[in-house]
Amino acid sequence: MGNEADDRRDRQRVLLVTGMLGAGKTTALRVLEDLGWEIVDNFPIRMLDALVEGTPAGDKTPLAIGFDSRTRGFDPERIIAQVKALGDRSGIELTTLFLDCSSKELERRYNETRRRHALAAGSPVGSGIRAERELLAPLRRWADLLLDTTDFTTNDLQRAMRERFADGTSDALTLTVSSFGFSRGMPPIADLVFDMRFLDNPHWDPVLRPQTGQDPAVGAYIQKDPAWDEAYTRIRDLLLMLLPRYQTQGKAYVHVAFGCTGGRHRSVFTAERIAAALRHAGFSPTLLHRNLGSRAADLLEGGLRREK
């Protein structure tokens, strides 16, 4: 068993990440980058051999390569043959991950973002999705790993990627710090949730309303609240006490979420400050803002009632 583990460490890990457009390839690659992988996206897959062969001798940094149906000269059957030949070489551990998603959910995502499908060619987005699914069918059947993101939020996909590709030999805690808006629903996966709605709300300042917790003026407004300093210090100290204990107990993943009404001001600012404090303490949190891009809306912030 030890020899098998040593043999794996001696091989160059290469992960090919592909799948349906809109199924989450970009998010998946970002998580791998956070985990220490070297990332190459939108790669001309015909140049795969040259890329792998060009890796400096002794460099065992895992390599993740993203490609999809938009790649020039994309031919699933040819790709499969090429990858099979490369995978037969000694010194390489090559895996293919296919990200899938139901056609209905993909169509919803495209309509929501108003993006054009690369294969639609002026037709409805559903036509492009059907054409792409038919094109990718051989690659989907052949892939080593299949991840269906139909019911996933971005956070769910990030968690799934970490669970599958974090180095199992490492004792490091995989830590996520996020912000969200209660008016848009609680995060489905969170270990610790802090409600920041007790702080004065920048939404009710017309100048600050279109800004976010990443803007200095919003941060200054929040820090003027008499409750801020003590609340921030207590939350920070609590996390600095809890996280090492979670790690000692063998907990590999911890998600700390901060919520406010709309998810754009107080929760964002707090998450940014806490993430910075945790980095200073030696942790490596991934910072996520679920509703940062959402439109500021009075109805979500309590209608005509001024929320303090």
Secondary structure per residue as TSV (DSSP state, phi and psi in degrees):
chain	resnum	aa	ss	phi	psi
A	1	M	-	360.0	-41.7
A	2	G	H	-63.8	-39.8
A	3	N	H	-61.8	-37.5
A	4	E	H	-64.6	-40.7
A	5	A	H	-66.6	-41.7
A	6	D	H	-63.7	-39.7
A	7	D	H	-63.2	-38.5
A	8	R	H	-66.2	-39.4
A	9	R	H	-65.8	-27.4
A	10	D	H	-79.4	-12.3
A	11	R	S	-96.3	152.0
A	12	Q	E	-80.6	118.4
A	13	R	E	-83.9	125.7
A	14	V	E	-127.4	124.5
A	15	L	E	-117.7	121.8
A	16	L	E	-92.8	124.3
A	17	V	E	-114.1	117.3
A	18	T	E	-144.7	-172.1
A	19	G	E	139.0	-166.3
A	20	M	S	-69.8	138.7
A	21	L	T	-60.5	129.3
A	22	G	T	93.5	-0.9
A	23	A	S	-86.6	-8.6
A	24	G	S	119.1	19.8
A	25	K	H	-58.8	-45.5
A	26	T	H	-61.0	-44.0
A	27	T	H	-62.2	-44.3
A	28	A	H	-59.8	-42.3
A	29	L	H	-68.6	-35.8
A	30	R	H	-63.9	-38.6
A	31	V	H	-64.9	-44.1
A	32	L	H	-60.3	-38.2
A	33	E	H	-63.4	-41.2
A	34	D	H	-62.0	-30.0
A	35	L	T	-83.7	1.9
A	36	G	T	99.7	6.1
A	37	W	-	-78.1	150.5
A	38	E	E	-85.3	132.1
A	39	I	E	-114.8	133.4
A	40	V	E	-130.7	118.3
A	41	D	-	-111.4	159.3
A	42	N	S	51.1	46.1
A	43	F	-	-88.3	135.5
A	44	P	-	-67.0	103.0
A	45	I	G	-61.5	-21.8
A	46	R	G	-64.4	-18.0
A	47	M	G	-97.4	13.8
A	48	L	H	-58.0	-47.0
A	49	D	H	-58.1	-44.7
A	50	A	H	-63.8	-38.3
A	51	L	H	-65.0	-47.6
A	52	V	H	-66.1	-43.3
A	53	E	H	-66.1	-24.5
A	54	G	T	-82.4	-1.8
A	55	T	S	-67.4	128.0
A	56	P	-	-57.0	141.7
A	57	A	T	-58.3	133.9
A	58	G	T	89.1	-12.3
A	59	D	-	-83.6	108.2
A	60	K	-	-106.4	19.5
A	61	T	-	-59.9	124.4
A	62	P	-	-61.3	143.4
A	63	L	E	-118.2	125.7
A	64	A	E	-114.2	127.8
A	65	I	E	-120.0	119.7
A	66	G	E	-100.1	135.8
A	67	F	-	-153.4	161.6
A	68	D	-	-154.2	-169.3
A	69	S	T	-67.3	-11.8
A	70	R	T	-82.1	-11.5
A	71	T	S	-61.3	137.2
A	72	R	T	-59.1	131.0
A	73	G	T	69.0	27.4
A	74	F	-	-63.2	121.4
A	75	D	-	-142.9	100.6
A	76	P	H	-53.4	-43.9
A	77	E	H	-63.3	-42.0
A	78	R	H	-67.4	-37.8
A	79	I	H	-62.3	-44.1
A	80	I	H	-60.2	-45.6
A	81	A	H	-62.6	-41.7
A	82	Q	H	-64.7	-44.2
A	83	V	H	-68.7	-38.2
A	84	K	H	-58.5	-45.8
A	85	A	H	-63.4	-40.2
A	86	L	H	-69.1	-38.2
A	87	G	H	-68.4	-19.8
A	88	D	T	-78.4	-11.5
A	89	R	S	-73.8	147.4
A	90	S	T	-73.9	151.5
A	91	G	T	86.6	1.8
A	92	I	E	-126.6	131.2
A	93	E	E	-111.9	101.5
A	94	L	E	-110.1	128.8
A	95	T	E	-131.7	144.6
A	96	T	E	-114.9	126.6
A	97	L	E	-109.2	125.2
A	98	F	E	-110.5	121.8
A	99	L	E	-96.1	119.4
A	100	D	E	-116.6	168.3
A	101	C	-	-165.0	147.1
A	102	S	-	-63.1	148.6
A	103	S	H	-61.3	-38.1
A	104	K	H	-62.7	-43.5
A	105	E	H	-69.7	-38.8
A	106	L	H	-61.2	-42.4
A	107	E	H	-63.0	-39.2
A	108	R	H	-62.4	-43.2
A	109	R	H	-64.1	-42.2
A	110	Y	H	-64.5	-43.5
A	111	N	H	-65.8	-35.9
A	112	E	H	-68.0	-40.0
A	113	T	H	-91.0	-9.1
A	114	R	T	60.6	30.4
A	115	R	-	-86.0	151.8
A	116	R	-	-89.0	142.6
A	117	H	-	-82.2	135.2
A	118	A	T	-61.0	-26.8
A	119	L	T	-103.9	6.2
A	120	A	T	-75.9	-31.2
A	121	A	T	50.2	50.2
A	122	G	T	84.7	-8.6
A	123	S	S	-87.4	171.2
A	124	P	-	-58.0	152.5
A	125	V	H	-57.5	-32.3
A	126	G	H	-60.1	-34.6
A	127	S	H	-65.5	-42.0
A	128	G	H	-64.1	-40.1
A	129	I	H	-64.2	-42.6
A	130	R	H	-64.1	-42.0
A	131	A	H	-64.4	-40.9
A	132	E	H	-67.0	-41.2
A	133	R	H	-61.9	-40.9
A	134	E	H	-65.5	-41.2
A	135	L	H	-63.7	-40.0
A	136	L	H	-87.1	-5.9
A	137	A	H	-51.4	-46.4
A	138	P	H	-62.3	-38.0
A	139	L	H	-69.9	-37.2
A	140	R	H	-64.3	-43.8
A	141	R	H	-64.4	-32.3
A	142	W	H	-88.4	-23.1
A	143	A	-	-57.0	146.1
A	144	D	S	-70.2	-39.7
A	145	L	E	-126.2	137.4
A	146	L	E	-123.6	125.2
A	147	L	E	-122.9	114.9
A	148	D	E	-92.5	117.6
A	149	T	-	-100.9	15.2
A	150	T	T	-52.7	-46.6
A	151	D	T	-101.2	15.0
A	152	F	-	-91.9	139.0
A	153	T	-	-83.1	172.6
A	154	T	H	-58.3	-40.8
A	155	N	H	-62.9	-40.3
A	156	D	H	-61.2	-43.4
A	157	L	H	-65.1	-41.4
A	158	Q	H	-61.9	-43.0
A	159	R	H	-63.0	-43.9
A	160	A	H	-61.8	-40.5
A	161	M	H	-66.1	-40.7
A	162	R	H	-64.8	-40.7
A	163	E	H	-64.2	-32.7
A	164	R	H	-87.5	-29.6
A	165	F	H	-123.2	-1.6
A	166	A	S	-65.6	144.1
A	167	D	-	-66.0	113.4
A	168	G	T	-67.5	-15.7
A	169	T	T	-84.6	-7.4
A	170	S	-	-93.3	142.2
A	171	D	-	-92.7	3.3
A	172	A	-	-65.2	141.4
A	173	L	-	-82.0	129.1
A	174	T	E	-87.0	109.8
A	175	L	E	-116.0	130.1
A	176	T	E	-119.4	131.6
A	177	V	E	-117.8	126.8
A	178	S	E	-135.7	162.6
A	179	S	E	-120.5	154.3
A	180	F	E	-158.2	166.6
A	181	G	E	-107.6	126.1
A	182	F	G	-60.3	-32.6
A	183	S	G	-66.5	-17.0
A	184	R	G	-108.8	14.6
A	185	G	-	101.3	149.7
A	186	M	-	-71.5	150.4
A	187	P	-	-66.3	136.2
A	188	P	S	-69.1	-26.6
A	189	I	S	-129.9	105.9
A	190	A	-	-153.9	136.2
A	191	D	S	-88.0	-36.7
A	192	L	E	-133.5	127.8
A	193	V	E	-122.6	127.6
A	194	F	E	-115.8	126.4
A	195	D	E	-92.8	112.7
A	196	M	-	-97.2	15.5
A	197	R	T	-73.2	-3.1
A	198	F	T	-78.3	-13.4
A	199	L	S	-83.5	153.9
A	200	D	-	-57.9	140.3
A	201	N	-	-97.8	114.2
A	202	P	G	-63.3	-16.1
A	203	H	G	-56.7	-29.8
A	204	W	G	-87.0	3.1
A	205	D	S	-97.5	115.3
A	206	P	T	-56.0	-30.3
A	207	V	T	-74.1	-37.3
A	208	L	T	-86.1	-20.4
A	209	R	T	-52.6	-47.4
A	210	P	T	-76.3	-9.1
A	211	Q	S	-85.9	-178.9
A	212	T	-	-133.3	177.2
A	213	G	T	-66.0	-6.4
A	214	Q	T	-88.9	-7.6
A	215	D	S	-90.5	136.2
A	216	P	H	-56.3	-37.4
A	217	A	H	-64.7	-38.4
A	218	V	H	-66.9	-43.2
A	219	G	H	-60.3	-41.8
A	220	A	H	-63.6	-39.2
A	221	Y	H	-61.9	-47.4
A	222	I	H	-64.5	-39.9
A	223	Q	H	-71.8	-15.0
A	224	K	T	-75.9	-18.4
A	225	D	S	-62.7	128.8
A	226	P	T	-57.9	-23.2
A	227	A	T	-84.5	-13.9
A	228	W	H	-61.5	-54.2
A	229	D	H	-57.5	-48.9
A	230	E	H	-67.9	-41.3
A	231	A	H	-63.2	-47.7
A	232	Y	H	-60.1	-45.9
A	233	T	H	-62.5	-42.3
A	234	R	H	-67.7	-41.8
A	235	I	H	-64.2	-46.0
A	236	R	H	-58.4	-47.7
A	237	D	H	-67.1	-35.5
A	238	L	H	-62.3	-45.7
A	239	L	H	-65.0	-39.9
A	240	L	H	-66.4	-24.2
A	241	M	H	-82.5	-40.6
A	242	L	H	-76.3	-42.1
A	243	L	H	-59.8	-45.1
A	244	P	H	-62.4	-32.5
A	245	R	H	-71.1	-39.2
A	246	Y	H	-57.9	-43.3
A	247	Q	H	-64.8	-41.7
A	248	T	H	-62.1	-35.2
A	249	Q	T	-79.8	1.6
A	250	G	T	88.8	11.5
A	251	K	-	-76.1	121.2
A	252	A	-	-87.4	-27.3
A	253	Y	E	-129.8	131.7
A	254	V	E	-134.1	129.3
A	255	H	E	-117.3	116.6
A	256	V	E	-106.6	119.9
A	257	A	E	-116.3	139.0
A	258	F	E	-117.5	128.0
A	259	G	E	-118.7	148.1
A	260	C	E	-138.1	-167.9
A	261	T	S	-66.1	-56.8
A	262	G	S	-99.2	-13.9
A	263	G	S	80.3	23.7
A	264	R	S	-122.5	-21.4
A	265	H	S	-117.4	-81.2
A	266	R	H	-62.9	-44.3
A	267	S	H	-66.4	-39.2
A	268	V	H	-64.9	-47.8
A	269	F	H	-61.1	-45.5
A	270	T	H	-64.2	-44.1
A	271	A	H	-60.9	-40.8
A	272	E	H	-62.8	-44.8
A	273	R	H	-67.6	-42.3
A	274	I	H	-66.5	-42.3
A	275	A	H	-60.2	-40.9
A	276	A	H	-64.2	-41.3
A	277	A	H	-65.2	-38.7
A	278	L	H	-69.0	-36.9
A	279	R	H	-63.0	-41.6
A	280	H	H	-62.1	-29.7
A	281	A	T	-85.3	-0.5
A	282	G	T	105.5	0.0
A	283	F	-	-87.6	166.8
A	284	S	-	-127.8	72.3
A	285	P	-	-74.5	146.2
A	286	T	E	-90.6	127.9
A	287	L	E	-103.2	125.1
A	288	L	E	-127.2	140.6
A	289	H	E	-123.8	100.8
A	290	R	T	-65.6	-41.3
A	291	N	T	-116.0	19.5
A	292	L	T	-59.8	-36.4
A	293	G	T	-87.2	1.7
A	294	S	S	-72.7	150.0
A	295	R	-	-71.2	132.4
A	296	A	-	-63.9	130.8
A	297	A	-	-139.0	127.6
A	298	D	T	-59.6	-38.3
A	299	L	T	-62.3	-38.0
A	300	L	T	-69.8	-28.9
A	301	E	T	-89.8	8.5
A	302	G	T	110.6	19.4
A	303	G	T	65.4	-133.7
A	304	L	T	-85.7	-6.9
A	305	R	S	-78.9	124.8
A	306	R	-	-78.5	113.0
A	307	E	-	-87.0	130.8
A	308	K	-	-92.5	360.0
